[in-house]
Amino acid sequence: MKKETLIAIILGVAAGIGIALFIISTSQRSSKKNSDVLLTQVSPTVKIDNDVLSPLLIDKPENASVTSENKITIKGTGQKGSLVVIQGLKGEKIMKTDSTNFSGEVALAPGENHIRITSYFGKNIDTRTLIVYMIQDEN
């Protein structure tokens, strides 16, 4: 083997070892700094929301009630300032509540009517489903 080739191999190996040692020592110093930073910056914050949301409750009519009227009034309570949507087979009623009470009239179709009442307040959505049976008079 030529003298120049042997010198090139020895210098290459020495340079490789030097670079490897430099990278290892730099990464060890860097990981120590990062672990110190992480320990001093981690501080969990807990937010307690004291605002109690009122659930959507339907007061009138009762579920599975029977009527001969072609309209029915839905009465209930919910969060003040929420948007309440009453959806029936023959239309819907949308209202913004000024108090915790709400009331809305919805048309009924003959037979079984599924009425969905949904309250929207911020990111909170509360839904109830009510079934009302409308029986037509035979007159």
NORWOMO-V976144 format. One record per backbone hydrogen bond with DSSP energy under -0.5 kcal/mol. CO is the residue of the C=O (numbers start at 1). NH is the residue of the N-H. If there is no record, write none. Layout:
CO_NH / CO_NH
This chain:
2_6 / 3_7 / 4_8 / 5_9 / 6_10 / 7_11 / 8_12 / 9_13 / 10_14 / 11_15 / 12_16 / 13_17 / 14_18 / 15_19 / 16_20 / 17_21 / 18_22 / 19_23 / 20_24 / 21_25 / 22_26 / 23_27 / 24_28 / 25_29 / 26_30 / 27_31 / 28_32 / 29_33 / 30_34 / 31_35 / 32_36 / 33_37 / 34_38 / 35_39 / 36_40 / 37_41 / 38_42 / 41_43 / 45_47 / 46_48 / 47_49 / 48_50 / 50_52 / 51_53 / 55_57 / 57_59 / 57_77 / 60_75 / 62_65 / 65_133 / 67_135 / 70_108 / 72_74 / 72_106 / 73_75 / 74_104 / 75_59 / 75_60 / 76_102 / 77_57 / 79_82 / 82_84 / 82_97 / 83_120 / 84_95 / 85_87 / 85_118 / 86_93 / 87_116 / 88_91 / 91_88 / 93_86 / 95_84 / 95_97 / 97_81 / 100_78 / 101_99 / 102_76 / 104_74 / 106_72 / 107_90 / 111_134 / 112_114 / 113_115 / 113_132 / 114_116 / 115_117 / 115_130 / 116_87 / 116_118 / 117_128 / 118_85 / 119_121 / 119_126 / 120_83 / 121_124 / 124_121 / 126_119 / 128_117 / 130_115 / 130_132 / 131_64 / 131_65 / 132_113 / 132_134 / 133_67 / 133_135 / 134_111 / 134_136
